[in-house]
């Protein structure tokens, strides 16, 4: 019986020792979670960036530049309202402030209308004669 009691005491002691290991870690402050960009802003800005990309792909630099400027304004406003974690602010600002300046404003290509062809060598009066 004493043997069983001794084993139970050893098991309890082992359990306490195991629980005590790393006890200092229990008192350390928990690591803060990594910063996160608010989901709604990230999704909205991704859609706006896609709009800039689509306008550029369509050859409409003016629309792309306008959309990039709107994105820049929204990011700047969100940072001013402290809606963006500090860890992201510098990179976001650098990216959006640089973007409109990298886009050349060229109007969208015209719709596929037939072009008027002019023959530059044939500018006579059309009567075929010269005399």
Helices and strands as residue ranges (DSSP letters): H 2-20, H 23-27, H 39-57, H 61-80, H 86-99, G 100-102
